[in-house]
Amino acid sequence: MSATRFAMIMLAIYTVLYFGVALMTSATFKDIAAAEVLGLPLAIWGGLVIIISGVVITRLYLNKMTEEQ
């Protein structure tokens, strides 16, 4: 798989995650965002997922780039 295709797939995954959480925290879905999961609101868990997935995706991309060099 080429680096460009890999990067586009990773960007698509991150975009879906990011905008999904952003939509969840909008005024329309505030009740969903406020739902408690393991003692914290779902919006907090969504934010943590975005941060962690950003780090993981960046790491995967950097590993892929060093493999191709």
KOLLO-261490 format. One record per atom (N, C-alpha, C): atom name; x, y, z; residue number from 0; residue in three letters. Coordinates in Angstrom, 1 decimal. Layout:
BEGIN
<node><site>CA</site><X>X</X><Y>Y</Y><Z>Z</Z><pos>NUM</pos><code>ala</code></node>
...
This chain:
BEGIN
<node><site>N</site><X>0.8</X><Y>-1.2</Y><Z>0.0</Z><pos>0</pos><code>met</code></node>
<node><site>CA</site><X>0.0</X><Y>0.0</Y><Z>0.0</Z><pos>0</pos><code>met</code></node>
<node><site>C</site><X>0.9</X><Y>1.2</Y><Z>0.0</Z><pos>0</pos><code>met</code></node>
<node><site>N</site><X>0.6</X><Y>2.2</Y><Z>-0.8</Z><pos>1</pos><code>ser</code></node>
<node><site>CA</site><X>1.4</X><Y>3.4</Y><Z>-0.9</Z><pos>1</pos><code>ser</code></node>
<node><site>C</site><X>1.2</X><Y>4.3</Y><Z>0.3</Z><pos>1</pos><code>ser</code></node>
<node><site>N</site><X>2.2</X><Y>5.1</Y><Z>0.5</Z><pos>2</pos><code>ala</code></node>
<node><site>CA</site><X>2.1</X><Y>6.0</Y><Z>1.7</Z><pos>2</pos><code>ala</code></node>
<node><site>C</site><X>1.0</X><Y>7.0</Y><Z>1.6</Z><pos>2</pos><code>ala</code></node>
<node><site>N</site><X>0.7</X><Y>7.4</Y><Z>0.3</Z><pos>3</pos><code>thr</code></node>
<node><site>CA</site><X>-0.4</X><Y>8.4</Y><Z>0.1</Z><pos>3</pos><code>thr</code></node>
<node><site>C</site><X>-1.7</X><Y>7.7</Y><Z>0.4</Z><pos>3</pos><code>thr</code></node>
<node><site>N</site><X>-1.9</X><Y>6.5</Y><Z>0.0</Z><pos>4</pos><code>arg</code></node>
<node><site>CA</site><X>-3.2</X><Y>5.8</Y><Z>0.2</Z><pos>4</pos><code>arg</code></node>
<node><site>C</site><X>-3.4</X><Y>5.5</Y><Z>1.7</Z><pos>4</pos><code>arg</code></node>
<node><site>N</site><X>-2.3</X><Y>5.1</Y><Z>2.3</Z><pos>5</pos><code>phe</code></node>
<node><site>CA</site><X>-2.3</X><Y>4.8</Y><Z>3.8</Z><pos>5</pos><code>phe</code></node>
<node><site>C</site><X>-2.7</X><Y>6.1</Y><Z>4.6</Z><pos>5</pos><code>phe</code></node>
<node><site>N</site><X>-2.1</X><Y>7.2</Y><Z>4.2</Z><pos>6</pos><code>ala</code></node>
<node><site>CA</site><X>-2.3</X><Y>8.5</Y><Z>4.9</Z><pos>6</pos><code>ala</code></node>
<node><site>C</site><X>-3.8</X><Y>8.9</Y><Z>4.7</Z><pos>6</pos><code>ala</code></node>
<node><site>N</site><X>-4.3</X><Y>8.7</Y><Z>3.5</Z><pos>7</pos><code>met</code></node>
<node><site>CA</site><X>-5.7</X><Y>9.1</Y><Z>3.2</Z><pos>7</pos><code>met</code></node>
<node><site>C</site><X>-6.7</X><Y>8.2</Y><Z>4.0</Z><pos>7</pos><code>met</code></node>
<node><site>N</site><X>-6.4</X><Y>7.0</Y><Z>4.2</Z><pos>8</pos><code>ile</code></node>
<node><site>CA</site><X>-7.2</X><Y>6.1</Y><Z>5.0</Z><pos>8</pos><code>ile</code></node>
<node><site>C</site><X>-7.2</X><Y>6.5</Y><Z>6.5</Z><pos>8</pos><code>ile</code></node>
<node><site>N</site><X>-6.0</X><Y>6.8</Y><Z>7.0</Z><pos>9</pos><code>met</code></node>
<node><site>CA</site><X>-5.8</X><Y>7.2</Y><Z>8.3</Z><pos>9</pos><code>met</code></node>
<node><site>C</site><X>-6.5</X><Y>8.6</Y><Z>8.6</Z><pos>9</pos><code>met</code></node>
<node><site>N</site><X>-6.4</X><Y>9.5</Y><Z>7.6</Z><pos>10</pos><code>leu</code></node>
<node><site>CA</site><X>-7.1</X><Y>10.8</Y><Z>7.7</Z><pos>10</pos><code>leu</code></node>
<node><site>C</site><X>-8.6</X><Y>10.6</Y><Z>7.7</Z><pos>10</pos><code>leu</code></node>
<node><site>N</site><X>-9.1</X><Y>9.7</Y><Z>6.9</Z><pos>11</pos><code>ala</code></node>
<node><site>CA</site><X>-10.6</X><Y>9.5</Y><Z>6.9</Z><pos>11</pos><code>ala</code></node>
<node><site>C</site><X>-11.1</X><Y>8.9</Y><Z>8.2</Z><pos>11</pos><code>ala</code></node>
<node><site>N</site><X>-10.3</X><Y>8.0</Y><Z>8.8</Z><pos>12</pos><code>ile</code></node>
<node><site>CA</site><X>-10.7</X><Y>7.4</Y><Z>10.1</Z><pos>12</pos><code>ile</code></node>
<node><site>C</site><X>-10.7</X><Y>8.5</Y><Z>11.2</Z><pos>12</pos><code>ile</code></node>
<node><site>N</site><X>-9.7</X><Y>9.3</Y><Z>11.2</Z><pos>13</pos><code>tyr</code></node>
<node><site>CA</site><X>-9.6</X><Y>10.4</Y><Z>12.2</Z><pos>13</pos><code>tyr</code></node>
<node><site>C</site><X>-10.7</X><Y>11.4</Y><Z>12.0</Z><pos>13</pos><code>tyr</code></node>
<node><site>N</site><X>-11.0</X><Y>11.7</Y><Z>10.8</Z><pos>14</pos><code>thr</code></node>
<node><site>CA</site><X>-12.0</X><Y>12.7</Y><Z>10.5</Z><pos>14</pos><code>thr</code></node>
<node><site>C</site><X>-13.4</X><Y>12.2</Y><Z>11.0</Z><pos>14</pos><code>thr</code></node>
<node><site>N</site><X>-13.7</X><Y>11.0</Y><Z>10.7</Z><pos>15</pos><code>val</code></node>
<node><site>CA</site><X>-15.0</X><Y>10.4</Y><Z>11.2</Z><pos>15</pos><code>val</code></node>
<node><site>C</site><X>-15.1</X><Y>10.4</Y><Z>12.7</Z><pos>15</pos><code>val</code></node>
<node><site>N</site><X>-14.0</X><Y>10.0</Y><Z>13.3</Z><pos>16</pos><code>leu</code></node>
<node><site>CA</site><X>-14.0</X><Y>10.1</Y><Z>14.8</Z><pos>16</pos><code>leu</code></node>
<node><site>C</site><X>-14.1</X><Y>11.5</Y><Z>15.3</Z><pos>16</pos><code>leu</code></node>
<node><site>N</site><X>-13.4</X><Y>12.4</Y><Z>14.8</Z><pos>17</pos><code>tyr</code></node>
<node><site>CA</site><X>-13.4</X><Y>13.8</Y><Z>15.2</Z><pos>17</pos><code>tyr</code></node>
<node><site>C</site><X>-14.7</X><Y>14.5</Y><Z>15.1</Z><pos>17</pos><code>tyr</code></node>
<node><site>N</site><X>-15.3</X><Y>14.4</Y><Z>13.9</Z><pos>18</pos><code>phe</code></node>
<node><site>CA</site><X>-16.6</X><Y>15.0</Y><Z>13.7</Z><pos>18</pos><code>phe</code></node>
<node><site>C</site><X>-17.7</X><Y>14.3</Y><Z>14.3</Z><pos>18</pos><code>phe</code></node>
<node><site>N</site><X>-17.6</X><Y>13.0</Y><Z>14.6</Z><pos>19</pos><code>gly</code></node>
<node><site>CA</site><X>-18.6</X><Y>12.3</Y><Z>15.4</Z><pos>19</pos><code>gly</code></node>
<node><site>C</site><X>-18.6</X><Y>12.8</Y><Z>16.8</Z><pos>19</pos><code>gly</code></node>
<node><site>N</site><X>-17.5</X><Y>13.0</Y><Z>17.4</Z><pos>20</pos><code>val</code></node>
<node><site>CA</site><X>-17.4</X><Y>13.5</Y><Z>18.8</Z><pos>20</pos><code>val</code></node>
<node><site>C</site><X>-17.9</X><Y>15.0</Y><Z>18.8</Z><pos>20</pos><code>val</code></node>
<node><site>N</site><X>-17.4</X><Y>15.7</Y><Z>17.8</Z><pos>21</pos><code>ala</code></node>
<node><site>CA</site><X>-17.9</X><Y>17.1</Y><Z>17.7</Z><pos>21</pos><code>ala</code></node>
<node><site>C</site><X>-19.4</X><Y>17.2</Y><Z>17.6</Z><pos>21</pos><code>ala</code></node>
<node><site>N</site><X>-20.0</X><Y>16.4</Y><Z>16.8</Z><pos>22</pos><code>leu</code></node>
<node><site>CA</site><X>-21.4</X><Y>16.4</Y><Z>16.6</Z><pos>22</pos><code>leu</code></node>
<node><site>C</site><X>-22.1</X><Y>16.0</Y><Z>17.9</Z><pos>22</pos><code>leu</code></node>
<node><site>N</site><X>-21.5</X><Y>15.0</Y><Z>18.6</Z><pos>23</pos><code>met</code></node>
<node><site>CA</site><X>-22.1</X><Y>14.5</Y><Z>19.8</Z><pos>23</pos><code>met</code></node>
<node><site>C</site><X>-22.1</X><Y>15.6</Y><Z>20.9</Z><pos>23</pos><code>met</code></node>
<node><site>N</site><X>-21.1</X><Y>16.5</Y><Z>20.9</Z><pos>24</pos><code>thr</code></node>
<node><site>CA</site><X>-21.0</X><Y>17.6</Y><Z>21.9</Z><pos>24</pos><code>thr</code></node>
<node><site>C</site><X>-21.8</X><Y>18.8</Y><Z>21.5</Z><pos>24</pos><code>thr</code></node>
<node><site>N</site><X>-22.5</X><Y>18.8</Y><Z>20.4</Z><pos>25</pos><code>ser</code></node>
<node><site>CA</site><X>-23.2</X><Y>20.0</Y><Z>19.9</Z><pos>25</pos><code>ser</code></node>
<node><site>C</site><X>-24.5</X><Y>20.1</Y><Z>20.8</Z><pos>25</pos><code>ser</code></node>
<node><site>N</site><X>-25.1</X><Y>21.2</Y><Z>20.7</Z><pos>26</pos><code>ala</code></node>
<node><site>CA</site><X>-26.3</X><Y>21.5</Y><Z>21.6</Z><pos>26</pos><code>ala</code></node>
<node><site>C</site><X>-27.5</X><Y>20.5</Y><Z>21.3</Z><pos>26</pos><code>ala</code></node>
<node><site>N</site><X>-27.5</X><Y>20.0</Y><Z>20.0</Z><pos>27</pos><code>thr</code></node>
<node><site>CA</site><X>-28.6</X><Y>19.1</Y><Z>19.7</Z><pos>27</pos><code>thr</code></node>
<node><site>C</site><X>-28.5</X><Y>17.8</Y><Z>20.4</Z><pos>27</pos><code>thr</code></node>
<node><site>N</site><X>-27.3</X><Y>17.3</Y><Z>20.6</Z><pos>28</pos><code>phe</code></node>
<node><site>CA</site><X>-27.1</X><Y>16.0</Y><Z>21.2</Z><pos>28</pos><code>phe</code></node>
<node><site>C</site><X>-26.5</X><Y>16.1</Y><Z>22.6</Z><pos>28</pos><code>phe</code></node>
<node><site>N</site><X>-26.8</X><Y>17.2</Y><Z>23.3</Z><pos>29</pos><code>lys</code></node>
<node><site>CA</site><X>-26.2</X><Y>17.5</Y><Z>24.6</Z><pos>29</pos><code>lys</code></node>
<node><site>C</site><X>-26.6</X><Y>16.4</Y><Z>25.7</Z><pos>29</pos><code>lys</code></node>
<node><site>N</site><X>-27.8</X><Y>15.8</Y><Z>25.5</Z><pos>30</pos><code>asp</code></node>
<node><site>CA</site><X>-28.2</X><Y>14.7</Y><Z>26.4</Z><pos>30</pos><code>asp</code></node>
<node><site>C</site><X>-27.3</X><Y>13.5</Y><Z>26.2</Z><pos>30</pos><code>asp</code></node>
<node><site>N</site><X>-27.0</X><Y>13.2</Y><Z>25.0</Z><pos>31</pos><code>ile</code></node>
<node><site>CA</site><X>-26.1</X><Y>12.0</Y><Z>24.7</Z><pos>31</pos><code>ile</code></node>
<node><site>C</site><X>-24.7</X><Y>12.3</Y><Z>25.3</Z><pos>31</pos><code>ile</code></node>
<node><site>N</site><X>-24.2</X><Y>13.5</Y><Z>25.1</Z><pos>32</pos><code>ala</code></node>
<node><site>CA</site><X>-22.9</X><Y>13.8</Y><Z>25.6</Z><pos>32</pos><code>ala</code></node>
<node><site>C</site><X>-22.8</X><Y>13.8</Y><Z>27.1</Z><pos>32</pos><code>ala</code></node>
<node><site>N</site><X>-23.9</X><Y>14.1</Y><Z>27.8</Z><pos>33</pos><code>ala</code></node>
<node><site>CA</site><X>-23.9</X><Y>14.1</Y><Z>29.2</Z><pos>33</pos><code>ala</code></node>
<node><site>C</site><X>-24.2</X><Y>12.8</Y><Z>29.8</Z><pos>33</pos><code>ala</code></node>
<node><site>N</site><X>-24.5</X><Y>11.8</Y><Z>29.0</Z><pos>34</pos><code>ala</code></node>
<node><site>CA</site><X>-24.7</X><Y>10.4</Y><Z>29.6</Z><pos>34</pos><code>ala</code></node>
<node><site>C</site><X>-23.4</X><Y>9.9</Y><Z>30.2</Z><pos>34</pos><code>ala</code></node>
<node><site>N</site><X>-23.6</X><Y>9.4</Y><Z>31.4</Z><pos>35</pos><code>glu</code></node>
<node><site>CA</site><X>-22.4</X><Y>8.9</Y><Z>32.2</Z><pos>35</pos><code>glu</code></node>
<node><site>C</site><X>-22.0</X><Y>7.5</Y><Z>31.8</Z><pos>35</pos><code>glu</code></node>
<node><site>N</site><X>-20.7</X><Y>7.3</Y><Z>31.6</Z><pos>36</pos><code>val</code></node>
<node><site>CA</site><X>-20.1</X><Y>6.0</Y><Z>31.3</Z><pos>36</pos><code>val</code></node>
<node><site>C</site><X>-18.9</X><Y>5.9</Y><Z>32.2</Z><pos>36</pos><code>val</code></node>
<node><site>N</site><X>-19.0</X><Y>4.9</Y><Z>33.1</Z><pos>37</pos><code>leu</code></node>
<node><site>CA</site><X>-17.9</X><Y>4.7</Y><Z>34.1</Z><pos>37</pos><code>leu</code></node>
<node><site>C</site><X>-17.6</X><Y>5.9</Y><Z>34.9</Z><pos>37</pos><code>leu</code></node>
<node><site>N</site><X>-18.7</X><Y>6.7</Y><Z>35.2</Z><pos>38</pos><code>gly</code></node>
<node><site>CA</site><X>-18.5</X><Y>7.8</Y><Z>36.1</Z><pos>38</pos><code>gly</code></node>
<node><site>C</site><X>-18.1</X><Y>9.1</Y><Z>35.4</Z><pos>38</pos><code>gly</code></node>
<node><site>N</site><X>-17.9</X><Y>9.1</Y><Z>34.1</Z><pos>39</pos><code>leu</code></node>
<node><site>CA</site><X>-17.6</X><Y>10.4</Y><Z>33.4</Z><pos>39</pos><code>leu</code></node>
<node><site>C</site><X>-18.6</X><Y>10.5</Y><Z>32.2</Z><pos>39</pos><code>leu</code></node>
<node><site>N</site><X>-18.8</X><Y>11.8</Y><Z>31.9</Z><pos>40</pos><code>pro</code></node>
<node><site>CA</site><X>-19.7</X><Y>12.0</Y><Z>30.7</Z><pos>40</pos><code>pro</code></node>
<node><site>C</site><X>-19.1</X><Y>11.4</Y><Z>29.4</Z><pos>40</pos><code>pro</code></node>
<node><site>N</site><X>-20.0</X><Y>11.0</Y><Z>28.6</Z><pos>41</pos><code>leu</code></node>
<node><site>CA</site><X>-19.6</X><Y>10.4</Y><Z>27.3</Z><pos>41</pos><code>leu</code></node>
<node><site>C</site><X>-18.7</X><Y>11.4</Y><Z>26.5</Z><pos>41</pos><code>leu</code></node>
<node><site>N</site><X>-19.0</X><Y>12.7</Y><Z>26.6</Z><pos>42</pos><code>ala</code></node>
<node><site>CA</site><X>-18.2</X><Y>13.7</Y><Z>25.9</Z><pos>42</pos><code>ala</code></node>
<node><site>C</site><X>-16.7</X><Y>13.6</Y><Z>26.3</Z><pos>42</pos><code>ala</code></node>
<node><site>N</site><X>-16.5</X><Y>13.4</Y><Z>27.6</Z><pos>43</pos><code>ile</code></node>
<node><site>CA</site><X>-15.1</X><Y>13.3</Y><Z>28.1</Z><pos>43</pos><code>ile</code></node>
<node><site>C</site><X>-14.4</X><Y>12.1</Y><Z>27.5</Z><pos>43</pos><code>ile</code></node>
<node><site>N</site><X>-15.1</X><Y>11.0</Y><Z>27.5</Z><pos>44</pos><code>trp</code></node>
<node><site>CA</site><X>-14.5</X><Y>9.7</Y><Z>26.8</Z><pos>44</pos><code>trp</code></node>
<node><site>C</site><X>-14.3</X><Y>9.9</Y><Z>25.4</Z><pos>44</pos><code>trp</code></node>
<node><site>N</site><X>-15.2</X><Y>10.7</Y><Z>24.7</Z><pos>45</pos><code>gly</code></node>
<node><site>CA</site><X>-15.0</X><Y>10.9</Y><Z>23.3</Z><pos>45</pos><code>gly</code></node>
<node><site>C</site><X>-13.8</X><Y>11.8</Y><Z>23.0</Z><pos>45</pos><code>gly</code></node>
<node><site>N</site><X>-13.6</X><Y>12.8</Y><Z>23.9</Z><pos>46</pos><code>gly</code></node>
<node><site>CA</site><X>-12.4</X><Y>13.6</Y><Z>23.7</Z><pos>46</pos><code>gly</code></node>
<node><site>C</site><X>-11.1</X><Y>12.8</Y><Z>24.0</Z><pos>46</pos><code>gly</code></node>
<node><site>N</site><X>-11.1</X><Y>11.9</Y><Z>24.9</Z><pos>47</pos><code>leu</code></node>
<node><site>CA</site><X>-9.9</X><Y>11.1</Y><Z>25.2</Z><pos>47</pos><code>leu</code></node>
<node><site>C</site><X>-9.7</X><Y>10.2</Y><Z>24.0</Z><pos>47</pos><code>leu</code></node>
<node><site>N</site><X>-10.7</X><Y>9.6</Y><Z>23.4</Z><pos>48</pos><code>val</code></node>
<node><site>CA</site><X>-10.6</X><Y>8.8</Y><Z>22.2</Z><pos>48</pos><code>val</code></node>
<node><site>C</site><X>-9.9</X><Y>9.6</Y><Z>21.1</Z><pos>48</pos><code>val</code></node>
<node><site>N</site><X>-10.4</X><Y>10.8</Y><Z>20.9</Z><pos>49</pos><code>ile</code></node>
<node><site>CA</site><X>-9.8</X><Y>11.6</Y><Z>19.8</Z><pos>49</pos><code>ile</code></node>
<node><site>C</site><X>-8.3</X><Y>11.9</Y><Z>20.1</Z><pos>49</pos><code>ile</code></node>
<node><site>N</site><X>-7.9</X><Y>12.2</Y><Z>21.3</Z><pos>50</pos><code>ile</code></node>
<node><site>CA</site><X>-6.5</X><Y>12.4</Y><Z>21.6</Z><pos>50</pos><code>ile</code></node>
<node><site>C</site><X>-5.7</X><Y>11.2</Y><Z>21.4</Z><pos>50</pos><code>ile</code></node>
<node><site>N</site><X>-6.1</X><Y>10.1</Y><Z>21.9</Z><pos>51</pos><code>ile</code></node>
<node><site>CA</site><X>-5.4</X><Y>8.8</Y><Z>21.8</Z><pos>51</pos><code>ile</code></node>
<node><site>C</site><X>-5.3</X><Y>8.3</Y><Z>20.4</Z><pos>51</pos><code>ile</code></node>
<node><site>N</site><X>-6.5</X><Y>8.4</Y><Z>19.6</Z><pos>52</pos><code>ser</code></node>
<node><site>CA</site><X>-6.4</X><Y>8.0</Y><Z>18.2</Z><pos>52</pos><code>ser</code></node>
<node><site>C</site><X>-5.5</X><Y>8.9</Y><Z>17.4</Z><pos>52</pos><code>ser</code></node>
<node><site>N</site><X>-5.5</X><Y>10.2</Y><Z>17.7</Z><pos>53</pos><code>gly</code></node>
<node><site>CA</site><X>-4.5</X><Y>11.1</Y><Z>17.0</Z><pos>53</pos><code>gly</code></node>
<node><site>C</site><X>-3.1</X><Y>10.6</Y><Z>17.2</Z><pos>53</pos><code>gly</code></node>
<node><site>N</site><X>-2.7</X><Y>10.3</Y><Z>18.4</Z><pos>54</pos><code>val</code></node>
<node><site>CA</site><X>-1.4</X><Y>9.8</Y><Z>18.7</Z><pos>54</pos><code>val</code></node>
<node><site>C</site><X>-1.1</X><Y>8.5</Y><Z>18.0</Z><pos>54</pos><code>val</code></node>
<node><site>N</site><X>-2.0</X><Y>7.6</Y><Z>18.1</Z><pos>55</pos><code>val</code></node>
<node><site>CA</site><X>-1.8</X><Y>6.3</Y><Z>17.5</Z><pos>55</pos><code>val</code></node>
<node><site>C</site><X>-1.7</X><Y>6.4</Y><Z>15.9</Z><pos>55</pos><code>val</code></node>
<node><site>N</site><X>-2.6</X><Y>7.2</Y><Z>15.3</Z><pos>56</pos><code>ile</code></node>
<node><site>CA</site><X>-2.6</X><Y>7.3</Y><Z>13.9</Z><pos>56</pos><code>ile</code></node>
<node><site>C</site><X>-1.3</X><Y>8.0</Y><Z>13.4</Z><pos>56</pos><code>ile</code></node>
<node><site>N</site><X>-0.8</X><Y>9.0</Y><Z>14.2</Z><pos>57</pos><code>thr</code></node>
<node><site>CA</site><X>0.4</X><Y>9.7</Y><Z>13.9</Z><pos>57</pos><code>thr</code></node>
<node><site>C</site><X>1.6</X><Y>8.7</Y><Z>14.0</Z><pos>57</pos><code>thr</code></node>
<node><site>N</site><X>1.6</X><Y>7.9</Y><Z>15.0</Z><pos>58</pos><code>arg</code></node>
<node><site>CA</site><X>2.7</X><Y>6.9</Y><Z>15.2</Z><pos>58</pos><code>arg</code></node>
<node><site>C</site><X>2.7</X><Y>5.8</Y><Z>14.0</Z><pos>58</pos><code>arg</code></node>
<node><site>N</site><X>1.5</X><Y>5.4</Y><Z>13.7</Z><pos>59</pos><code>leu</code></node>
<node><site>CA</site><X>1.4</X><Y>4.4</Y><Z>12.5</Z><pos>59</pos><code>leu</code></node>
<node><site>C</site><X>1.9</X><Y>5.0</Y><Z>11.3</Z><pos>59</pos><code>leu</code></node>
<node><site>N</site><X>1.5</X><Y>6.3</Y><Z>11.0</Z><pos>60</pos><code>tyr</code></node>
<node><site>CA</site><X>2.0</X><Y>7.0</Y><Z>9.8</Z><pos>60</pos><code>tyr</code></node>
<node><site>C</site><X>3.5</X><Y>7.1</Y><Z>9.8</Z><pos>60</pos><code>tyr</code></node>
<node><site>N</site><X>4.1</X><Y>7.5</Y><Z>10.9</Z><pos>61</pos><code>leu</code></node>
<node><site>CA</site><X>5.5</X><Y>7.7</Y><Z>11.0</Z><pos>61</pos><code>leu</code></node>
<node><site>C</site><X>6.2</X><Y>6.3</Y><Z>10.8</Z><pos>61</pos><code>leu</code></node>
<node><site>N</site><X>5.7</X><Y>5.3</Y><Z>11.4</Z><pos>62</pos><code>asn</code></node>
<node><site>CA</site><X>6.3</X><Y>3.9</Y><Z>11.2</Z><pos>62</pos><code>asn</code></node>
<node><site>C</site><X>6.2</X><Y>3.5</Y><Z>9.7</Z><pos>62</pos><code>asn</code></node>
<node><site>N</site><X>5.1</X><Y>3.8</Y><Z>9.1</Z><pos>63</pos><code>lys</code></node>
<node><site>CA</site><X>4.9</X><Y>3.5</Y><Z>7.7</Z><pos>63</pos><code>lys</code></node>
<node><site>C</site><X>5.9</X><Y>4.2</Y><Z>6.8</Z><pos>63</pos><code>lys</code></node>
<node><site>N</site><X>6.2</X><Y>5.5</Y><Z>7.1</Z><pos>64</pos><code>met</code></node>
<node><site>CA</site><X>7.1</X><Y>6.3</Y><Z>6.4</Z><pos>64</pos><code>met</code></node>
<node><site>C</site><X>8.5</X><Y>5.8</Y><Z>6.5</Z><pos>64</pos><code>met</code></node>
<node><site>N</site><X>8.9</X><Y>5.4</Y><Z>7.8</Z><pos>65</pos><code>thr</code></node>
<node><site>CA</site><X>10.3</X><Y>4.9</Y><Z>7.9</Z><pos>65</pos><code>thr</code></node>
<node><site>C</site><X>10.5</X><Y>3.5</Y><Z>7.3</Z><pos>65</pos><code>thr</code></node>
<node><site>N</site><X>9.4</X><Y>2.7</Y><Z>7.2</Z><pos>66</pos><code>glu</code></node>
<node><site>CA</site><X>9.5</X><Y>1.4</Y><Z>6.5</Z><pos>66</pos><code>glu</code></node>
<node><site>C</site><X>9.8</X><Y>1.6</Y><Z>5.0</Z><pos>66</pos><code>glu</code></node>
<node><site>N</site><X>9.2</X><Y>2.7</Y><Z>4.4</Z><pos>67</pos><code>glu</code></node>
<node><site>CA</site><X>9.3</X><Y>2.9</Y><Z>3.0</Z><pos>67</pos><code>glu</code></node>
<node><site>C</site><X>10.7</X><Y>3.6</Y><Z>2.6</Z><pos>67</pos><code>glu</code></node>
<node><site>N</site><X>11.4</X><Y>4.1</Y><Z>3.5</Z><pos>68</pos><code>gln</code></node>
<node><site>CA</site><X>12.7</X><Y>4.8</Y><Z>3.2</Z><pos>68</pos><code>gln</code></node>
<node><site>C</site><X>13.8</X><Y>3.8</Y><Z>3.1</Z><pos>68</pos><code>gln</code></node>
